[in-house]
Structures are given as C-alpha cells and as structure tokens.
C-alpha cells in the first residue's frame, strides 16, 4: 500500500539534486572528524562560560556527514515528526481531489525531495533534537556538520579552517545547550510541534477551504511567516506557529550572538564569516527565492536577523543578561510580535524600555 508520502522518491530526488562537492574526497576532508571532535568539546566549554547554559544530557556528540547522510537523517526526522498527520492521511485513504492516492504520495515525495536536495548543498551544521524513540535513540541528540559544504566555503573564500569550524561549532552547540540546558525547553518545543502537527486536517476539501479563506484574509503575510503551512493553517495552528516562530527567532539570534561572544579573541575572522554567510543567504535566483518562501525557508532565514535585533534591543534597554529571563519559563518567551517589537516584551515583563 502506498503511504501519504513516497519517501523513496523523496530520497532519490534529494540525492540527485544534492550533487557532489569536489573537495569531498580531497585530503582536506580527513581533518574534519578530529577537528570537530576537539572543537565541539571546546565550544561547549566556551558556551557555558558565556551563557551559563550547560547540557544536562552529557557531552555533545559530533557527527561529520556528507550530503547523502544529512538527507537520510532528515528524512528519518521528518518521518518521526510527521507520524501523527501521516497516520491520519493513511486512514483517510484517498488522494487529493481527483488525484489517486499514489499520485499524491509522489507529489508529496517530490516536494520533500526538492527541498532537502537544495538544502543539502547549503546547510553547514545542524543540531538534531527530535523525538527520541527506542529504535533510533542513538541517532538523535547529535550535532551534525556537513563536511563537503564546510570544505567548499573554506576553499572558496580562503577561510582559516580551524577558526571557521570552531565558529560553526559554537552556533550548533549553543542550540544544544538551549534545548538540553534549559530543563523545560525541549519538551515545550516538541509539545508545540505536536500540537501543530496533530491538529492538521488532511481532508483535501478542508485544506482547499482554508487556503481560500486565508488568501482572502491576507495570505501574503502568512506566507512570509511560515510558507504554505501557515497559509492553510487553522487559527489554533497559527497560534502555535507564532509561538514556534518567536521561540526559533530567539534561539537563532541567541545562537549568533553567543557564537561571536564565546569566540571573541579566538576567531579573528568572525566578522568576515558573518558577512560572507549573509551574502550567501541573499544571493539566490528568483525561482529559489520562491521555493524558499513556499517552504518556509525564508521565514527561517529571517529568524537570524530578527532574533539578533531583538537581543540587541533588550540588552541595550535592560542589561547584557536580559535574555536570561527567557529561560525561566514558557510564559517569559517572546511572541513573534514581541520579537519584531521588543519594547512590548520589555513592557510585559516590567523591564526598562528606554535604550541608551
């Protein structure tokens, strides 16, 4: 029986689109694993000294992956994450509109494969925190480094490898410290994701009606906030998306700020790394920009800048450790609207709102 998503097609297409990086088989690749074993441990120490956050799950486990390995790891994560809605779709047992079940599965597989194939050539590091289950617990709570992409940037821009690798490790290890050093954060985030996924109505008639209603009510803003998922989301799901968007903007901004502060004095090239990666994010073709918008990647990229701006504003108003208030409980987290207007978060918490 064909499932709601043709995962085999998704994998084959993603692998085809991923391509190969010429440096992947060069002698430079042999330094990646020993470097990241050392630098990930160093990054954990520096992040703890800078933020006070320390993982409650023991030392981080780095894994240097190639593009196919990264693709397969993310397909496995998607399958775990989407299990509730895929079960609903499977029980529904029909296609979309007049399309048969097999066709809709292939369309879904092609969408997932296209997104992962494109991303596999861009992503540098990733912390995988998704739901731990008995079958794959050893494959989770990993800090991934996509070796071919790192080597490509190092050679293209003449980055000092050890500096660049420590800089990337600091960002990813900060994310692990956030999710495993703040006792309630991981379960809170996964609860939001479960609420979002669990509330999906896979009936194509309802999806079409939601799409029509949203486009009448200003779908462009929803598309910018979260891609097609935000466009067809119910009011309850949009509320969850807003919470997730606010949280992820905070975490990405905090990750960027921490990687610079924790690496101060050790990474003289940090500003150049930032500049090159900002330009890389923006230098894409019009079709790719459309893909990013539809899939929600544009919203993800915006989280870095919005989060950094939020932290800069609240620190200027309330002190260098103002962000620590966010780790005390879910009610202290900024909403997406508060990320965009930091004074609202400061006012809600009764903190000074005037910046110097």
C-alpha positions as CSV (number, residue, x, y, z in Angstrom):
1,X,0.0,0.0,0.0
2,X,1.3,3.5,-0.9
3,X,1.7,5.8,2.1
4,X,0.8,9.5,2.1
5,X,4.4,10.4,1.2
6,X,6.7,8.4,-1.2
7,X,9.8,8.6,1.0
8,X,11.8,6.5,-1.5
9,X,11.1,9.1,-4.2
10,X,12.0,11.9,-1.8
11,X,15.3,10.3,-1.0
12,X,16.2,9.5,-4.7
13,X,15.3,13.0,-5.8
14,X,17.1,14.7,-3.0
15,X,20.3,12.7,-3.6
16,X,20.1,13.6,-7.3
17,X,19.7,17.3,-6.6
18,X,22.4,17.3,-3.9
19,X,25.2,16.8,-6.4
20,X,28.8,16.3,-5.3
21,X,31.3,18.7,-3.9
22,X,34.8,18.2,-5.5
23,X,36.5,18.8,-2.2
24,X,34.5,16.0,-0.5
25,X,37.1,13.4,-1.5
26,X,40.2,15.6,-1.1
27,X,42.8,15.2,1.6
28,X,41.3,18.2,3.4
29,X,38.4,16.0,4.4
30,X,40.5,13.9,6.7
31,X,40.9,16.7,9.1
32,X,37.2,17.2,9.7
33,X,36.4,14.5,12.2
34,X,39.4,15.0,14.5
35,X,38.9,18.8,14.3
36,X,35.2,18.7,15.2
37,X,35.8,16.1,18.0
38,X,38.2,18.6,19.6
39,X,36.4,21.9,18.7
40,X,32.9,20.7,19.7
41,X,34.2,20.0,23.2
42,X,35.9,23.3,23.3
43,X,32.8,25.1,22.1
44,X,30.7,23.5,24.9
45,X,33.1,25.0,27.5
46,X,33.0,28.4,25.8
47,X,29.2,28.5,25.5
48,X,28.8,27.6,29.2
49,X,31.2,30.3,30.2
50,X,29.4,32.8,28.1
51,X,25.8,31.9,28.7
52,X,25.8,29.9,31.9
53,X,23.9,27.1,30.0
54,X,25.2,23.6,30.3
55,X,23.7,20.5,28.8
56,X,22.0,18.1,31.3
57,X,22.5,15.2,28.8
58,X,26.3,14.9,28.9
59,X,28.8,15.9,26.3
60,X,27.8,16.7,22.7
61,X,28.3,14.0,20.1
62,X,29.6,15.5,16.9
63,X,29.0,13.7,13.5
64,X,30.6,14.8,10.3
65,X,28.2,13.9,7.5
66,X,28.2,14.1,3.7
67,X,25.1,15.3,1.9
68,X,23.5,11.9,1.4
69,X,23.9,11.1,5.2
70,X,22.4,14.5,6.1
71,X,19.5,13.9,3.7
72,X,18.7,10.4,5.1
73,X,19.0,11.7,8.7
74,X,16.5,14.5,7.9
75,X,14.1,12.1,6.2
76,X,14.1,9.9,9.3
77,X,13.4,13.0,11.4
78,X,10.5,14.1,9.1
79,X,9.1,10.6,9.4
80,X,9.1,10.7,13.2
81,X,7.9,14.3,13.3
82,X,5.0,13.8,10.8
83,X,3.9,10.4,12.1
84,X,0.6,11.7,13.5
85,X,-0.6,13.5,10.4
86,X,0.7,10.8,8.1
87,X,-1.4,8.3,10.1
88,X,-4.4,10.5,9.7
89,X,-3.8,10.7,5.9
90,X,-3.3,7.0,5.7
91,X,-6.6,6.4,7.5
92,X,-8.4,8.8,5.2
93,X,-7.3,6.6,2.3
94,X,-7.9,9.0,-0.5
95,X,-5.9,11.3,-2.8
96,X,-6.4,15.0,-3.2
97,X,-9.4,15.9,-5.3
98,X,-9.5,13.8,-8.4
99,X,-5.9,12.6,-8.0
100,X,-5.3,9.0,-6.9
101,X,-3.5,8.1,-3.7
102,X,-0.3,7.0,-5.5
103,X,-0.1,10.3,-7.4
104,X,-0.5,12.4,-4.2
105,X,2.2,10.4,-2.5
106,X,4.6,11.1,-5.4
107,X,3.8,14.8,-5.4
108,X,4.5,14.9,-1.6
109,X,7.7,12.9,-2.1
110,X,8.8,15.2,-4.8
111,X,8.2,18.3,-2.7
112,X,10.2,16.9,0.3
113,X,13.0,15.7,-2.0
114,X,13.3,19.0,-3.8
115,X,13.5,20.9,-0.5
116,X,16.1,18.5,1.1
117,X,18.1,18.3,-2.1
118,X,18.5,22.0,-2.3
119,X,19.2,22.4,1.4
120,X,21.8,19.7,1.5
121,X,24.1,21.8,-0.6
122,X,23.7,24.8,1.7
123,X,23.4,23.7,5.3
124,X,26.7,23.7,7.3
125,X,25.7,22.4,10.7
126,X,22.5,21.2,12.5
127,X,21.6,20.1,16.0
128,X,19.0,17.2,15.8
129,X,16.8,17.1,18.9
130,X,13.7,15.4,17.6
131,X,11.7,12.9,19.4
132,X,13.8,10.1,20.8
133,X,12.3,6.6,20.3
134,X,13.6,3.1,21.1
135,X,14.6,2.4,17.5
136,X,16.7,5.4,16.8
137,X,17.8,6.9,20.1
138,X,21.5,6.6,19.2
139,X,20.9,8.5,16.1
140,X,19.5,11.6,17.9
141,X,20.8,14.4,20.1
142,X,23.6,14.7,17.5
143,X,25.5,17.8,16.3
144,X,25.8,17.4,12.6
145,X,28.5,19.1,10.5
146,X,28.1,18.8,6.7
147,X,31.7,18.3,5.6
148,X,31.5,18.9,1.9
149,X,29.7,22.3,2.3
150,X,32.2,23.4,5.0
151,X,35.2,22.5,2.8
152,X,33.6,24.3,-0.1
153,X,33.3,27.6,1.7
154,X,36.7,27.2,3.3
155,X,38.4,26.9,-0.1
156,X,36.2,29.3,-2.0
157,X,36.7,32.2,0.5
158,X,40.1,31.1,1.9
159,X,38.6,30.8,5.4
160,X,41.1,29.7,8.1
161,X,39.7,26.1,8.7
162,X,40.1,25.9,12.5
163,X,38.6,29.3,13.1
164,X,35.6,28.6,10.8
165,X,35.0,25.2,12.3
166,X,35.1,26.5,15.8
167,X,32.7,29.3,14.8
168,X,30.2,26.8,13.3
169,X,30.6,24.5,16.3
170,X,29.8,27.4,18.7
171,X,26.5,28.1,17.0
172,X,25.3,24.4,16.9
173,X,26.5,23.7,20.5
174,X,24.6,26.8,21.7
175,X,21.4,25.3,20.3
176,X,22.1,22.0,22.1
177,X,22.8,24.0,25.3
178,X,19.5,25.8,24.9
179,X,17.4,22.6,24.4
180,X,19.3,20.4,26.9
181,X,20.5,23.0,29.4
182,X,17.1,24.7,30.0
183,X,15.1,21.8,31.6
184,X,11.7,22.6,30.2
185,X,12.6,24.0,26.8
186,X,12.9,20.8,24.8
187,X,9.6,19.3,25.9
188,X,7.9,22.7,25.5
189,X,9.1,23.0,21.9
190,X,8.2,19.4,21.0
191,X,4.8,20.0,22.6
192,X,4.2,22.9,20.3
193,X,5.3,20.9,17.3
194,X,3.0,18.0,18.3
195,X,0.1,20.5,18.7
196,X,0.8,21.9,15.3
197,X,1.1,18.5,13.5
198,X,-1.6,16.8,15.4
199,X,-4.2,19.5,14.5
200,X,-3.6,19.0,10.8
201,X,-6.8,18.1,8.9
202,X,-5.7,16.1,5.9
203,X,-9.1,16.2,4.2
204,X,-8.4,18.0,0.9
205,X,-11.7,19.8,1.0
206,X,-10.9,21.4,4.3
207,X,-7.4,22.3,3.1
208,X,-8.8,23.9,0.0
209,X,-11.3,25.9,2.0
210,X,-8.6,27.0,4.5
211,X,-6.4,28.1,1.6
212,X,-9.3,30.2,0.0
213,X,-10.1,31.8,3.4
214,X,-6.5,32.7,4.1
215,X,-5.9,34.3,0.7
216,X,-8.9,36.5,1.2
217,X,-7.7,37.5,4.7
218,X,-4.1,38.4,3.7
219,X,-2.3,35.3,2.8
220,X,0.8,37.2,1.8
221,X,1.8,37.9,5.5
222,X,1.1,34.2,6.4
223,X,3.2,33.0,3.5
224,X,6.1,35.2,4.7
225,X,5.7,34.0,8.3
226,X,5.7,30.3,7.6
227,X,5.3,29.3,3.9
228,X,2.4,27.3,2.7
229,X,1.9,25.6,6.0
230,X,1.0,29.0,7.5
231,X,-1.4,29.8,4.7
232,X,-3.5,26.7,5.2
233,X,-3.2,26.6,9.0
234,X,-6.2,26.8,11.3
235,X,-6.4,29.6,13.9
236,X,-5.2,27.2,16.5
237,X,-2.3,26.2,14.3
238,X,-1.4,29.8,13.5
239,X,-1.2,30.4,17.2
240,X,1.2,27.5,17.6
241,X,3.2,28.7,14.5
242,X,3.5,32.2,16.1
243,X,4.9,30.7,19.3
244,X,7.3,28.5,17.4
245,X,8.4,31.4,15.2
246,X,9.0,33.6,18.2
247,X,11.0,30.9,20.0
248,X,13.1,30.0,17.0
249,X,13.9,33.6,16.3
250,X,15.0,34.0,19.9
251,X,17.1,30.8,19.7
252,X,18.7,31.7,16.4
253,X,19.5,35.2,17.4
254,X,20.9,33.9,20.7
255,X,23.0,31.4,18.8
256,X,24.5,34.1,16.6
257,X,25.2,36.4,19.4
258,X,26.8,33.6,21.5
259,X,29.0,32.3,18.7
260,X,30.6,35.8,18.4
261,X,31.0,36.4,22.2
262,X,32.2,32.9,23.0
263,X,34.7,33.0,20.2
264,X,36.0,36.5,20.9
265,X,39.8,36.5,20.8
266,X,39.8,33.0,19.3
267,X,38.1,33.8,16.0
268,X,39.6,37.0,14.4
269,X,37.7,36.2,11.1
270,X,34.3,36.1,12.7
271,X,33.0,39.3,11.1
272,X,34.1,38.1,7.7
273,X,32.4,34.8,8.2
274,X,29.2,36.7,9.1
275,X,29.4,38.9,6.1
276,X,30.0,36.1,3.6
277,X,27.2,33.9,5.0
278,X,24.7,36.9,4.9
279,X,25.6,37.5,1.3
280,X,25.3,33.8,0.6
281,X,21.8,33.7,2.0
282,X,20.7,36.6,-0.1
283,X,22.4,35.6,-3.4
284,X,19.9,33.2,-4.8
285,X,17.9,33.2,-8.0
286,X,14.2,34.2,-8.3
287,X,13.0,30.6,-8.6
288,X,14.9,29.7,-5.5
289,X,13.5,32.7,-3.6
290,X,10.0,31.4,-4.5
291,X,10.9,27.9,-3.3
292,X,12.2,29.4,0.0
293,X,9.1,31.4,0.5
294,X,6.7,28.5,-0.2
295,X,8.6,26.0,2.0
296,X,9.0,28.5,4.9
297,X,12.8,28.7,4.5
298,X,12.6,32.4,4.0
299,X,10.9,32.7,7.4
300,X,13.7,30.5,8.8
301,X,16.4,32.8,7.4
302,X,14.6,35.9,8.7
303,X,14.8,34.4,12.2
304,X,18.6,35.1,12.4
305,X,18.3,38.8,11.8
306,X,15.1,39.3,13.8
307,X,16.5,37.4,16.8
308,X,19.7,39.3,16.8
309,X,17.9,42.6,16.6
310,X,15.6,41.5,19.5
311,X,18.6,40.6,21.7
312,X,20.4,43.8,20.8
313,X,17.4,45.9,21.8
314,X,16.6,44.2,25.1
315,X,20.2,44.2,26.2
316,X,20.6,48.0,25.4
317,X,17.5,48.6,27.5
318,X,17.7,46.1,30.3
319,X,21.3,44.9,30.5
320,X,23.6,42.3,29.0
321,X,21.9,39.3,30.6
322,X,18.3,40.3,29.9
323,X,17.8,37.3,27.6
324,X,18.3,35.1,30.7
325,X,14.7,35.9,31.7
326,X,13.6,33.9,28.8
327,X,15.0,30.6,30.3
328,X,12.9,30.9,33.5
329,X,9.6,29.6,32.0
330,X,7.5,29.4,28.8
331,X,5.5,32.4,29.9
332,X,8.7,34.5,29.6
333,X,9.3,33.7,26.0
334,X,8.7,36.4,23.4
335,X,5.9,36.0,20.9
336,X,6.7,36.6,17.2
337,X,5.1,40.0,17.5
338,X,7.3,40.8,20.5
339,X,10.4,39.7,18.6
340,X,9.5,42.3,16.0
341,X,8.7,44.9,18.6
342,X,11.0,44.2,21.5
343,X,9.6,47.0,23.7
344,X,6.4,45.0,24.0
345,X,8.3,42.1,25.6
346,X,10.1,44.6,27.9
347,X,6.8,46.2,28.9
348,X,5.1,42.9,29.6
349,X,8.0,41.8,31.9
350,X,8.1,45.2,33.6
351,X,11.7,45.9,32.4
352,X,13.2,49.2,31.3
353,X,12.2,50.1,27.7
354,X,14.4,53.1,27.1
355,X,17.7,52.3,25.2
356,X,20.9,54.2,25.7
